[in-house]
Amino acid sequence: MTPTLGLIGLPLITSPLVYFAGRVNRRHAAWSRGLALLSLLIAWVFFAQAAQDFSLNGTLETTIGMIVLRIDGISLLLTAVVLTLATVVTIYSARYMAGEMGEEKYYALLIAMSGAMIGLACAADLFNLWVWFELMTIASFLLVAFYCQRRTALEAGVKYLVQSAIGSVLVLLGIALIFAQTGTLRLDELALAGESLALLGAGALFVIGFGVKIALVPLHTWLPDAHTQAPSGISAMLSGVVIETGLIALLRVVGALAGIAESWGVLLLAFGAINMLFGNLMALRQKQVKRLLAFSSLSHVGYMLLGFGIAFYAGEINGAAGGFFHLLTHGLMKGLAFLAAGALLYGLHLAHERHDPLTVGDLAGAARRYPLAALTLSLAVLGLGGLPPLAGFMSKWQIFAAGFQTQDTLVMLLVIFAALNSVLSLAYYAPLVNRMYRDHPSNVVQQGKPIPFSMQVSLIVLAVMVLAIGLLPSLVNWLTEPAGASLMMVLGR
Amino acid sequence: MTETLLLIGILALFGVGLYGMMILHNFIKLVIALQILTKTAVLAFVIAGEMNGQIQLGQSLALTVIVADTMVAVVGLALAVQVRRHFGTLDIRALSTLKR
């Protein structure tokens, strides 16, 4: 079996088995959990094999009938982020989800979603890309509305379903337009197609359709609700990889259509700027921790778009590599932030069988009772804010440096704007840290229950990664540089 | 000629679906409108295949879309059942407890 097939097939085949394992042994979901973890660990072996093959031979292609699956730098990077977060979230959820109704479905859907995201990363034709995208979306609908006895989760699920479904119809119409016009769906053949109005229209449909998933600003309204109402592990997955997977899908199609118009770069830069500012301003006024983090995802998508926009607009490879670097560090940091916030939510509310949201006020003095969760949450949010020596600083730095390398006035102005936004974001990150460390413990904190060991392990793993990448950013060069090079190759620069 | 007519049909169907999505308040009716919207894409694939002489490919893509789209409809209706159970109504205007 080739590593590509293993990486995609294994999670998808294991998914129903995980479900049945949970149904056989109804008392507890340990079998489901174990099986899910096992399949992810085996997927890591395939990943190592794929990474090795890629470093030796370059792009790997596997063909099944007419379907071509291709592993290039971008696929490898996204797969690494998906597998890291899925593994950590599976360990984390062992106690967080214990005893919830339908726990076995949670693990089955989690690894099906991971498999779909890896598939999307490897898709080499438009229609395949859509099929994986839709599979990922359907799994995520069910995970967002997982607490289906709660009104708020249902509301978030309905909003998410309706908006995503319309987005995916628009993507489909775009694909049909391209198919009618060019007669091919392969992304590499599409790059050779000439300029035409139909292809431009298709590109616009893709920007709107995938834009719903990426949460480009006017299309973002599902995101804060879905990220807040989903179980914390799923919030980490949604914010850390699902929206980024949408971004990769958009980059793949827009990259293939790059020949037909020169303005894609400007479009990406413009959406980037709007996302940064709007995300930060909305996050400033949030009282709930998870909602705050959800809005900050909007601004971080903005930084990634800035990096990719620089690559499209000025052909600067460091912009692409920086965008991918930020995609990776944001996945780790936002994953850590949501998991740490989830751990506090668990200790303060869920362990008492309360379903209240975690507010910023609840965090008062949390560092005394929960030193580890408070430390990791602080590391995550300060990293997101871009303080050195954490991972977020390094990835933003690479994007900003790429911006100045272009020596283009528009890009340099945007970089300054992004840097100012980064400072603005500290206005809502810093008070969180301040509250946890300097306030007196609130009543809620004093009555809080301890955080289970499995959650602490997953927090430590991610926190170590965030610190390590911050101190030694070259550790992930083997992932980000090939990814940047792959994007530039698609763009033909 | 037939193709032009069909293209106009697709646009009309798309309009009906989108208009339905905008004005309807009943969640089940919304799922139906969504189905109409997706059917435009199904039709578009078949016509696209016909236009460039790859009708089989167009049809098989359309079939795949139908399968995926059914899954979305099923999830949507399952959500509708839960919404009716917990809100006592299918009116989506009742689903606005979360802050914007």
Boltz contact constraints between the chains, C-beta under 6 A:
constraints:
  - contact:
      token1: [A, 127]
      token2: [B, 61]
      max_distance: 6.0
  - contact:
      token1: [A, 134]
      token2: [B, 68]
      max_distance: 6.0
  - contact:
      token1: [A, 138]
      token2: [B, 71]
      max_distance: 6.0
  - contact:
      token1: [A, 141]
      token2: [B, 75]
      max_distance: 6.0
  - contact:
      token1: [A, 148]
      token2: [B, 82]
      max_distance: 6.0
  - contact:
      token1: [A, 151]
      token2: [B, 86]
      max_distance: 6.0
  - contact:
      token1: [A, 152]
      token2: [B, 98]
      max_distance: 6.0
  - contact:
      token1: [A, 154]
      token2: [B, 82]
      max_distance: 6.0
  - contact:
      token1: [A, 154]
      token2: [B, 83]
      max_distance: 6.0
  - contact:
      token1: [A, 155]
      token2: [B, 95]
      max_distance: 6.0
  - contact:
      token1: [A, 155]
      token2: [B, 98]
      max_distance: 6.0
  - contact:
      token1: [A, 157]
      token2: [B, 79]
      max_distance: 6.0
  - contact:
      token1: [A, 158]
      token2: [B, 79]
      max_distance: 6.0
  - contact:
      token1: [A, 158]
      token2: [B, 95]
      max_distance: 6.0
  - contact:
      token1: [A, 161]
      token2: [B, 76]
      max_distance: 6.0
  - contact:
      token1: [A, 165]
      token2: [B, 34]
      max_distance: 6.0
  - contact:
      token1: [A, 165]
      token2: [B, 72]
      max_distance: 6.0
  - contact:
      token1: [A, 169]
      token2: [B, 37]
      max_distance: 6.0
  - contact:
      token1: [A, 169]
      token2: [B, 38]
      max_distance: 6.0
  - contact:
      token1: [A, 169]
      token2: [B, 41]
      max_distance: 6.0
  - contact:
      token1: [A, 172]
      token2: [B, 41]
      max_distance: 6.0
  - contact:
      token1: [A, 173]
      token2: [B, 41]
      max_distance: 6.0
  - contact:
      token1: [A, 173]
      token2: [B, 44]
      max_distance: 6.0
  - contact:
      token1: [A, 176]
      token2: [B, 44]
      max_distance: 6.0
  - contact:
      token1: [A, 176]
      token2: [B, 45]
      max_distance: 6.0
  - contact:
      token1: [A, 176]
      token2: [B, 48]
      max_distance: 6.0
  - contact:
      token1: [A, 179]
      token2: [B, 48]
      max_distance: 6.0
  - contact:
      token1: [A, 180]
      token2: [B, 48]
      max_distance: 6.0
  - contact:
      token1: [A, 180]
      token2: [B, 51]
      max_distance: 6.0
  - contact:
      token1: [A, 183]
      token2: [B, 52]
      max_distance: 6.0
  - contact:
      token1: [A, 225]
      token2: [B, 98]
      max_distance: 6.0
